[in-house]
Every structure is written in structure tokens, then in C-alpha cells.
């Protein structure tokens, strides 16, 4: 089983071997790992779906405004 399915199967086995004893013992570590994983996935998907374009558009607008300001008032960093 090589390829992506083999890698997925080996990851599944490794995760089971790592988390199963902790779940049996009642450890909170698997819960924390799932919470962190969920947070990272939610933040990333939210940024990519909604905020990414708005942030980039805002940066372009700020650069244009700064360029216009410096054209009128001069560049304060140019000595």
C-alpha cells in the first residue's frame, strides 16, 4: 500500500497507538490536541474564505493612500 492511502493508513495507526492509551487512562491531552487542531482549521478556513481578500484589498488601499500622502506632503523618511 504505497501512495496516499498507505500514508493515511500509517498515520491512522500511529494516531491510534499514540492516543488510545491516553484515552483509556482518561487524560485530557487528546482533548487539547483536538481543540487546537479545530481552532487552526477554523481560523485558516475563515481567513481563506472571507478575510483574505478584504485584508489584501485594505493593504492595497493603504499603500495608495500613503503614496498619495507622500506625493503631497513629501516623504518624511527621505533625509
C-alpha positions as CSV (number, residue, x, y, z in Angstrom):
1,X,0.0,0.0,0.0
2,X,2.1,2.9,-1.2
3,X,0.9,6.3,-2.1
4,X,-1.6,8.5,-0.3
5,X,-3.7,5.7,1.1
6,X,-0.7,3.9,2.6
7,X,0.4,7.2,4.3
8,X,-3.1,7.8,5.6
9,X,-3.3,4.2,6.9
10,X,0.1,4.6,8.7
11,X,-1.0,7.9,10.2
12,X,-4.2,6.4,11.4
13,X,-2.3,3.5,13.1
14,X,0.2,5.9,14.6
15,X,-2.5,8.2,15.9
16,X,-4.3,5.2,17.4
17,X,-1.2,3.9,19.1
18,X,-0.5,7.4,20.5
19,X,-3.9,8.4,21.7
20,X,-5.6,5.1,22.7
21,X,-3.6,4.6,25.9
22,X,-4.2,8.2,26.9
23,X,-8.0,7.9,26.2
24,X,-8.1,4.7,28.3
25,X,-6.3,6.5,31.1
26,X,-8.7,9.5,31.0
27,X,-6.0,12.0,30.0
28,X,-7.0,15.5,28.9
29,X,-4.2,15.7,26.3
30,X,-6.3,14.3,23.4
31,X,-9.0,16.9,24.1
32,X,-6.4,19.7,24.0
33,X,-5.0,18.4,20.8
34,X,-8.4,18.2,19.1
35,X,-9.2,21.7,20.3
36,X,-6.0,23.2,18.9
37,X,-6.5,21.3,15.6
38,X,-10.1,22.5,15.3
39,X,-9.0,26.1,16.1
40,X,-6.3,26.1,13.5
41,X,-8.6,24.6,10.8
42,X,-11.4,27.1,11.6
43,X,-9.1,30.1,11.6
44,X,-7.4,29.1,8.4
45,X,-10.6,28.3,6.5
46,X,-12.2,31.6,7.8
47,X,-9.2,33.6,6.7
48,X,-9.0,32.0,3.3
49,X,-12.8,32.2,2.6
50,X,-13.7,35.6,4.0
51,X,-10.9,37.8,5.3
52,X,-8.0,37.2,3.0
53,X,-9.4,39.2,0.1
54,X,-10.6,42.0,2.4
55,X,-7.2,42.2,4.1
56,X,-5.4,42.4,0.7
57,X,-7.8,45.0,-0.6
58,X,-7.2,47.1,2.6
59,X,-3.5,46.8,2.1
60,X,-3.7,48.0,-1.5
61,X,-5.9,50.9,-0.4
62,X,-3.5,51.9,2.4
63,X,-0.5,51.8,0.0
64,X,-2.3,54.0,-2.5
65,X,-3.3,56.4,0.3
66,X,0.2,56.5,1.6
67,X,1.7,57.1,-1.9
68,X,-0.8,60.0,-2.4
69,X,0.1,61.5,1.0
70,X,3.8,61.3,0.3
71,X,3.3,62.9,-3.1
72,X,1.6,65.9,-1.5
73,X,3.5,66.2,1.8
74,X,6.8,64.7,0.9
75,X,8.5,61.6,2.3
76,X,9.4,62.0,6.0
77,X,12.0,59.2,5.8
78,X,13.9,60.8,3.0
79,X,16.7,62.8,4.6
